[in-house]
């Protein structure tokens, strides 16, 4: 599929040093459209909804913020630790700015089942179906998403 001018601009904004030091694509050499298409197919295969997963992750992040930087256990299932920094980050799709809030969500009893998310990454998941490129610092792998969220 051919990339629209909006997607070309977004992919350019995702490069290291444009919005964040590391960028959003990691070491993934695929086009933005191909990354999104592959993740959409994986989510369908796993029976996951971008909206439902993003909403659940937002809820866990908000609950974790109550810990003021200390880990919080939620429903005896997840351990959530959030960190916040001053300022905001713009979306590479140029559709909003987001507080610098990130969270680590770990499945209690299974520390290998961990997700690292940000307020921006949740927006990208929900609005653009973009989970970031392979190797990106805040890449959300669909299989890990299912492992951590589906109870």
Secondary structure, 3 states (H helix, E strand, C coil): CCCCHHHHHHHHHCCCCCCCCCCCCCCCCCCHHHHHHHHHHHHHHHCCCHHHHHHHHHHHHHHHHCCCCCCEEECCCEEEEEEEEEEEEECCCCCCEEEEEEEEEEECCEEEEEEEEEHHHHHHHHHHCCCCCCCCCCCCCHHHHHHHHCC
